[in-house]
Amino acid sequence: MKSFSPNNLLFSGAIAITVIFASIYGFLIWWWQINSYLLLVYIAVIIIFCISYIVFQFILKRYIYDRIRPIYKNIHNLKVPKETKKNNHIDLNQDIIEKVNEDVSEWADQHNKEIEELKKMEIYRREFLGNVSHELKTPIFNVQGYILTLLGGALKDPKVNREYLEKTEQNIDRMIHIIKDLEIISHLESGEIDLNITMFDIVALSREVFDFLEIKAKRRNIRLDFHKSLDSGSQVFVMADREKIRQVLTNLVENSINYGNYGGRTKLSFYDMDENILCEVSDNGIGIESKDMPRLFERFYRVDKSRSRNQGGSGLGLAIVKHIIESHKQTIHVRTSPGVGSTFSFTLKKG
């Protein structure tokens, strides 16, 4: 079908109306022989109005449906869910041009945002792959070096053979730790882990975490204690997955030990917040710079790379903490000051 511009269509419509008007007017003059001139004018006006309305409606419908409707329909179909597409219809009583303009602008903004998100995800993917490669490369090369040294003759030297085997074991443990943490994060992000929500005493759980990390804390002469409001018989009950919260507390306390100052302290506090319990893990360590805050919970992101690697961290601890807390429909926040210390706080439903 031949394509017409709006001006061509309107011009054709005007010619059509003129011809029709002239024909009807001539017919009426011939029919009534100008006996009722005023009535003739009224009738001509009404007829021409009706015909003009029908003709221009046809022109606009043809222009809208043949030119604008396919564009509008394609964009609208991208926005409307499949189950509602059957009701897709253009209402000619609306300002269709303005409607199309709004939808196109909205569609463009939405896709620009999606493109930006995809670009960020691509950058994140490249960084993640690079970080995984780097984290695994170091222990693998260490293991390779120790084994080659042993095979080169050091295996028969009692002064170094056991030492190298123990260092090999340490690096293997580090790789296992990284892989286990990656597996945990993968399950958490995909929603494959079901939470076993029970009521338990989080103070008692915290004491178990302190006992587990006591030796590591003593190596750095770091004191592990509770807020002064909590005594030996204090109990605070929450509703959560006990083992997942154990991992949260372990990661946060271990993180405070790794980044704490020698001779420092790590303190746990619990506050009643009506429906929730606010849990805080604070230390007087090195603190966190403001530039590091936006990426603090990213996988493999390290505030002090050399210190955390020397301590054997996987770089996934805080990412796991964030996912676990969010899976409980709660939030985690950080207050920090460089050289003063940091406080990680999160909420759990009161038991």
N, C-alpha and C positions, 0 to 999 in steps of 0.2 A: 504494500500500500504506500502511495506517495506521501512524503512527509511535508506538512504545511507548518509555517510559523504562525504564532498567535495573530500577528498583524494580517497575514493573508487570510486566516480564518475569519477574523472580524470584518475585513473588507468584503469578503464573499458574503458574509451574513448581511452586511449593510446593503449590498446590491440586491440580495434576495428579498429583503424587506421592502426596498424601494419598488421593485417589480411587482411584488404582491400587493403593496398598497395601491400602486397605480391601476392594477388590474381590478382590485375590489372597488376602488373609487369609481372607475369608469363603468363597472357593472351596475353599481348602485345608482349612478346618474341615469344610466339607460333604463333602469328598472322603475325608478320613481319619477323620472323626467323632471327632477328638481322641484317636485311639488311640496316636499317637506324638507327644506334645506337644513334646518336646525336639527331635526331628528336624524337626518343623514350624517351630519357631523358627529353627533353623539355615537351613533352606531359605528361609524368609521373609526373613531377613537378607541372604542372598546375592542373592536375586532383587531385593530393594529396592535393595541397593547397586548392582547392575548397571543397574537402571532409572534410579536417581538419577544415576548417572554419565552415562548416555546423554542423559537429559533436560537436565541442566545443561550438558553439552557442546554440545547443540543450542542452548541459550539463549545461551551465551557466543559460540558461532560466529555466531549470528544477530546478536548485538549488535556483535561485532568486525567482521564482514564488512560489515554494513549501515551501521554508523556510523563506525567508526574506519578501516576499510580504505580507503575512498575518500580520506580525508585523507592517510593514510600513503602511499598509492599516488601521489597527486599530488606530494607532497613528494619521495618517493623517485625519481620519474621526473625531477624537476628536477636531482637530484644524480647519478643513474646515467647513464653514456653510453648513447647509443641502441643500440649494438651489444650491450649487456648487459641491456637492458630485458626481453627475452624470458624471462630467468630470474628476474624479479621475483616473489617469493612470500613471504607472511607465514608464519613458523613459529610455530604455536600453542604449541610447547613453551617459547618465550621469554616473558619478561614484556613482552607487547606494548604495554601502557600506558606502561611505562618506556621502551621502545624508541621509541615515537612521540614521547614527550616529549623524548628526547635528539635525535632527528632534527629535530624542530621547532625546538629551541633552536639546534642547529648551523646549520640552514637560515636562521634569523633572524640569527644572528651573521654568517654569510657574506654575506647580502644587505645587512646594515647596513654591512659593510666595502665592498661594491661601491658602495653609495649614497655613502659618504664619498669613495671614489675618484672617482666621477663628479662630485661637487661640486668636488673639487680640480681635476679636468680642466677643468670649466667655468670656474672662476676662471682657470686657466692659459690657456685658450683666449681669454678676454676680454683678459687681459693681453698675450697674444701678438699679437692683432689690433691692440690699441692701440699696442704697440711698433712693429709693422711700419708702421702708419700714420704714427707719429711719425718713424721713421727715414727714410721715403721723403718725407714732407711737407717736411722741412727743405731737402734739396737741390733738390726740385722747385720750391719757392717761390723759392729762390735763383736757379735758372736762369731762372725766369719774370721775376724782377726785373731781372736783367742784360740779358735779351733786350728787355724793354720799354724799358729805358734806352737801349739801342743803337738801337732803332726810333724812339725819341723824338728822335733827333738826335745821340746820342753816337757813332754809327757813323762819322760824318765827323770826329770829334775824334781825332787820332792819339795824344793823350796818354792816353786811356782805352779806346779801342776794343779794342786788343789785350789790355789787362789784363782787361777784362770777358769777352772771349772765352776767355781762359785760365782765369778763375775758373769760367766756365760749363762748360768741359771738366773741371775738377776735380770739380765737383758731379755731372756725368754719370758720371765714373769711380767716384765714391762709390756711386751708385745701382747701377751695374753690379756693383761689388764686393758689395753687399748681396744682390742677386739671385743672383749666383753662389754665395755662401755658403748662401743659403736652398736652392738647388738641391742643393748638396752634402749638407746636413743631411737633406733630404727623401729622397735616395737612400740615405744611411746608415741612416736610421730604418726604411726599408722593406726594407732588405736587398738592394737592387738592384745594389749595387756589389760585384763579385767582387774578392777580394784576390789580387794576383800575388805570392805568397810566394817570395822568393829570399834567398840569403845574400849579405850585403854588409857593407862596413866603415862603421859608423855614425860613426866619427871623421872619415872622409873626407867623408861626407855633411854632417856638422856644419860642416866648413870651407867647404863650398859655401854653406850657409845664412849663415854669418858674412860671406862675400864679398858675398852678395846684400843683406844688411842693413847693410853697412859704412857706406854714405853716410848712412843714416838715423841710425845710432848716432853718427856724428861730429857731426851737427847738435846733438846733446845732450851731446857730449863723453863718451859712454859707452864704456867699454872692453869689448871682447868677447874672452874668452879661455877656455882650458881649465884643468882642475884641474892642479896642479903635477905630478901623477903621470903626466901625458900629455905626451910630447915630440913633436917633428916627425915621428918615424917610428912613432908608436904606432898600433896597429890593434886594433879591437874589432869582431868579427863577430857579427851577429845574423841571425835568420830572420824576415823581415817583408816587407811591401809597401813597397819603397823610396820610391816617390813619395808614398804616404800618410804615411810617417814623416817625409819631408821637410816635408810640410804641418804635421805636429805640431810639429816643431822650429821651423819658421818662425813659426807662431802663438805659441808660447811665448816665443821670443826677442824677437819683435816686441812682444809684450805686456809683457815686462820692460823694453823700451826706452820704451814709451809711459808706463809707470808708474814708471820709474826716476828717480832724482834726477840733476840735471845734474852731470856729472863722476863718475858712478857706474860700476858695472861689472856685467856679466852673465857668469856662469861656467857652463860645461858640464862635468859629471863623469860617469864611467861606472865601475860597480863590478860585479865578478864575484859572482853570487849562485847558484853551482852550476849549475842548469839555465837560469837567466835572467840577463840583464844589467840592472842597475838604472841608469836614465838620470835625471840630475837637471839641471834648469835653475834656477839661483839668481841672485838679485840683491840689492842693498842699497838697494832703493827704498822706497816709502812703506808697503809692507806692506798687510795686509788686516784689517779689523776682524772680530771674532768674529761679529757680527750678519750679516755678508755671506757667511760661509762656506757656510751651507746652500744658498744660491742661486747660488753662484759659477759653476756650469757650466750655468745656465739660459740659454736663448736670449735675447739682447738685455739681459741683466742686466749692469749696469755698476757697479763699485765707486765710481769717480769719474767721473760722467757728463760733466762739462764737459771734463775732461782727455782722455778717450778720444774724444769727438766732435771735439775740436780736432785730434787726431792722425789723424782719418779712419777710426777703427775702425768695424766693422760691428756689434759687440756679439755676434758669433756665433763668434768664434775659439775660446774655451774649450769651447763646446758641441761644435764640430767635433772638437776634440782628444779629448774624452771619448768620443765615438762611435767614432772611429778606433781608439783604444786598446782599447775594449771589443770591437770587431769582431775584434781580434787575441786575444781571450780573456785580456786582461791588465787591470790596474787602474792608476788614476792617483790620487795623493794630494798634499795640499798641507800644507806647514809654513810658518807665517807669524807675524810679530810686527809690529804697527804701529810704523812709524818705523825698523824694523831691516831688513826685507826679506822676501822670500818664496822658497820652494823648491818647485818642481813636480817630482815624481818619478813615474816610470812604469817598468814592466818590459817587456822583450821577450825572446823565446826566444833562447837563445844559439846562435850559428851554428857 
